[in-house]
């Protein structure tokens, strides 16, 4: 019984250890998520500032055309409206940085009074050169929550063996010594505990078996949920990879060329300012 009880305690200890590891990974994920959000915010501000400079150039072109009487003042006002809207958006984005920095500091365990931690100068992303099956297999082997549930299952199995052994009697042997006597008197001691409460023992076994079935169900449900989650996320990753390749190799070069053609057409009065703005928005989007 002592050996089986030790197996139960060991499995429960492993479950708590994997729960601790899961908390560590969650903390690391919170740090990475806050870092990525700050990076995306910085990139969005950078792009908006470049866009603001582009709109300033478009306003200068509209002013030049207006001064020679080729277009009306409406084109200049339209460019100024676009700049004002974008300036307000940049201000809002810069204002939101303090909230994201607070989340980043909290994930690092820093208080609000601590100075802001330095941000990396360049974004580094881990490449995922793995198939969906490889990712799922790796998740099954390394997922700490699944390991904790598997440890709970082992503890439940050991608890069944321990409950079944309560049907056996317990024996204990010892020696009592009376040191006040001269010479010291020694007396042997032995006890026997008989398992006479059969209904109680049967209930303990049934409870242990129910706990095992519950642990098996939780583990199976978690594995199924993990498989569905990995499949969904690997699809999103493949979709994002394809979209990024399409954007970098086809859409951006064509949009930039379209914007250059539109600017040349506007200066030669072949297109109006609204078409020029649409070309600029297409390139930025």
C-alpha atoms as one frame of an Amber mdcrd trajectory, in Angstrom:
protein
   0.000   0.000   0.000   2.850   2.391   0.776   4.413   1.792  -2.641   1.132
   2.435  -4.489   0.479   5.489  -2.319   3.884   6.819  -3.327   2.911   6.358
  -6.998  -0.255   8.394  -6.424   1.698  11.195  -4.715   4.369  11.176  -7.443
   1.790  11.467 -10.247   0.000  14.298  -8.435   3.333  16.086  -7.976   4.084
  15.752 -11.702   0.662  17.195 -12.537   1.361  20.264 -10.391   4.802  20.638
 -11.957   3.347  20.641 -15.476   0.757  23.169 -14.326   3.648  25.373 -13.177
   5.352  24.940 -16.571   2.114  25.938 -18.286   2.041  29.147 -16.217   5.646
  29.877 -17.245   4.783  29.433 -20.935   1.724  31.636 -20.517   3.913  34.396
 -19.077   6.333  34.066 -21.997   3.418  34.243 -24.439   2.116  37.419 -22.773
   5.540  39.044 -23.240   5.732  38.057 -26.916   2.174  39.142 -27.636   2.731
  42.585 -26.112   6.022  42.906 -28.013   4.401  42.003 -31.343   1.588  44.482
 -30.725   4.105  47.239 -30.053   5.992  46.325 -33.212   2.823  46.381 -35.336
   1.926  49.755 -33.838   5.373  51.157 -34.640   5.144  49.899 -38.221   1.661
  51.332 -38.645   2.849  54.737 -37.416   5.844  54.575 -39.751   3.639  53.776
 -42.761   1.165  56.521 -41.850   3.979  59.066 -41.612   5.271  58.037 -45.027
   1.720  58.365 -46.307   1.481  61.823 -44.782   4.619  62.839 -46.650   3.137
  61.449 -49.863  -0.038  63.445 -49.315   2.073  66.539 -48.782   3.707  65.925
 -52.158   0.271  65.475 -53.742  -0.868  68.757 -52.189   2.186  70.479 -53.639
   1.327  69.080 -57.068  -2.274  70.262 -56.694  -1.106  73.746 -55.690   1.188
  73.910 -58.693  -1.659  72.908 -60.981  -3.985  75.396 -59.302  -1.512  78.262
 -59.659  -1.392  77.818 -63.417  -5.169  77.546 -63.580  -5.318  73.912 -64.645
  -7.355  72.738 -61.619  -9.536  74.353 -59.002  -8.769  74.883 -55.312 -10.891
  71.823 -54.539  -7.944  69.527 -55.267  -5.784  71.377 -52.735  -8.524  71.235
 -50.106  -9.046  67.539 -50.787  -5.360  66.855 -50.170  -5.459  68.912 -46.974
  -8.508  67.008 -45.718  -6.705  63.706 -46.290  -3.656  65.025 -44.411  -5.734
  66.260 -41.473  -7.498  62.896 -41.153  -4.224  61.009 -41.304  -2.584  63.340
 -38.756  -5.430  62.637 -36.329  -4.996  58.892 -36.905  -1.253  59.122 -36.187
  -1.963  61.033 -32.973  -4.408  58.338 -31.850  -1.925  55.585 -32.627   0.856
  57.320 -30.718  -1.499  57.823 -27.787  -2.338  54.089 -27.734   1.353  53.214
 -27.368   1.278  54.005 -23.640  -1.415  51.355 -23.052   0.509  48.720 -25.003
   3.742  49.630 -23.211   1.939  49.203 -19.876   0.879  45.702 -20.961   4.433
  44.914 -22.035   5.849  46.091 -18.701   3.216  44.129 -16.781   4.117  40.978
 -18.719   7.766  41.554 -17.776   6.839  42.017 -14.124   7.616  45.737 -14.105
   5.531  48.267 -12.220   4.176  51.482 -13.662   6.899  53.498 -11.946   9.711
  51.521 -13.561  11.327  53.004 -16.695  10.192  51.671 -20.049  12.272  48.695
 -21.195  14.271  49.136 -24.408  12.571  47.772 -27.505  14.516  45.693 -30.044
  15.674  47.660 -33.033  14.567  45.019 -35.509  11.689  42.590 -35.495  12.647
  38.917 -35.515  10.090  36.282 -36.429  10.570  32.544 -36.069  10.115  30.719
 -39.357   7.701  27.805 -39.342   9.117  25.324 -41.813   6.916  22.494 -40.552
   3.873  20.678 -41.837   0.594  20.624 -39.948   1.149  16.996 -38.902   4.591
  17.841 -37.520   3.211  20.783 -35.565   0.424  18.625 -34.133   2.824  15.848
 -33.155   5.126  18.359 -31.494   2.170  19.859 -29.638   1.102  16.432 -28.379
   4.604  15.744 -27.088   5.305  19.144 -25.525   1.937  20.549 -24.446   2.193
  21.000 -20.673  -1.565  20.907 -20.135  -1.766  17.502 -21.797   1.167  16.318
 -19.691  -0.616  17.473 -16.538  -3.776  15.616 -17.581  -1.747  12.492 -18.355
  -0.225  12.726 -14.878  -3.731  13.034 -13.404  -4.675   9.875 -15.301  -1.686
   8.002 -13.879  -2.631   9.186 -10.400  -6.188   7.934 -10.932  -4.913   4.525
 -12.073  -2.664   4.266  -9.015  -5.589   5.337  -6.816  -7.625   2.391  -8.146
  -4.850  -0.030  -7.196  -4.616   1.588  -3.769  -8.382   1.388  -3.248  -8.413
  -2.298  -4.178  -5.653  -3.034  -1.663  -7.767  -1.646   1.152  -9.567  -5.013
   1.032  -6.421  -6.576   2.492  -5.733  -6.491   6.249  -2.997  -4.253   7.645
  -0.307  -5.642   9.920   2.110  -3.767  12.119   4.867  -5.077  14.360   6.876
  -3.173  16.941   8.642  -3.203  20.264   7.805  -1.247  23.423  10.597  -0.389
  25.879  10.124   0.685  29.523  13.306   2.610  30.366  12.198   3.282  33.939
  12.639  -0.340  34.806  16.050  -1.676  35.762  16.889  -3.565  33.735  14.916
  -2.069  30.786  11.866  -4.133  29.966  11.036  -4.852  26.323   7.667  -6.064
  25.117   6.726  -7.021  21.574   3.712  -5.300  19.991   1.593  -6.386  17.059
  -1.687  -5.127  15.577  -4.003  -6.338  12.864  -6.565  -4.100  11.104  -9.307
  -6.095   9.401 -11.204  -4.545   6.440 -14.685  -5.280   7.681 -16.390  -2.236
   6.107 -16.928  -3.849   2.713 -19.480  -1.319   1.463 -17.096   1.572   2.225
 -14.265  -0.187   0.401 -16.497  -0.854  -2.628 -17.485   2.830  -2.696 -13.810
   3.882  -2.598 -13.016   1.582  -5.538 -16.001   2.885  -7.520 -14.949   6.468
  -6.821 -11.391   5.769  -7.988 -12.669   4.134 -11.185 -14.986   7.092 -11.856
 -12.074   9.487 -11.363 -10.055   7.508 -13.895 -12.839   7.631 -16.499 -13.195
  11.370 -15.883  -9.431  11.879 -16.332  -9.489   9.842 -19.570 -12.398  11.907
 -20.889 -10.652  15.209 -20.073  -7.439  14.065 -21.750  -9.253  12.842 -24.870
 -11.279  16.066 -25.092  -8.113  18.169 -24.736  -6.359  16.178 -27.478  -9.321
  16.635 -29.841  -9.474  20.378 -29.079  -5.728  20.659 -29.651  -5.996  18.919
 -33.026  -8.749  21.315 -34.123  -6.819  24.355 -32.865  -3.582  23.312 -34.613
  -5.464  22.675 -37.876  -7.119  26.097 -37.734  -3.918  27.951 -36.885  -1.782
  26.199 -39.491  -4.387  27.133 -42.099  -4.252  30.762 -40.975  -0.462  30.653
 -41.161  -0.487  29.228 -44.692  -3.089  31.792 -45.749  -1.042  34.658 -44.273
   2.106  33.346 -45.980   0.384  33.224 -49.373  -1.116  36.684 -48.903   2.244
  38.126 -47.884   3.948  36.633 -50.929   1.196  37.981 -53.182   1.506  41.418
 -51.578   5.293  41.662 -51.827   5.782  40.160 -55.281   2.717  41.362 -57.198
   0.340  43.813 -55.528   2.815  46.321 -54.103   4.923  46.704 -57.292   1.801
  47.069 -59.434   0.156  49.524 -57.024   3.285  51.646 -56.865   3.487  51.715
 -60.646  -0.198  52.601 -60.837   0.385  55.512 -58.448   3.282  56.804 -60.549
   1.139  56.625 -63.693  -1.717  58.407 -61.902   0.577  61.226 -60.752   1.918
  61.656 -64.265  -1.636  61.592 -65.636  -2.771  64.197 -63.115   0.065  66.544
 -64.040  -0.869  66.161 -67.697  -4.584  66.630 -66.861  -5.495  63.174 -68.132
  -7.101  62.150 -64.810  -8.669  64.125 -61.966  -7.488  64.396 -58.378 -10.037
  61.876 -57.091  -8.535  59.147 -59.271  -5.090  60.146 -58.012  -6.245  59.802
 -54.382  -7.800  56.406 -55.174  -4.491  55.225 -56.638  -2.684  56.457 -53.532
  -5.127  54.635 -51.244  -4.793  51.431 -53.259  -1.035  51.518 -52.904  -1.255
  52.068 -49.149  -3.936  49.471 -48.503
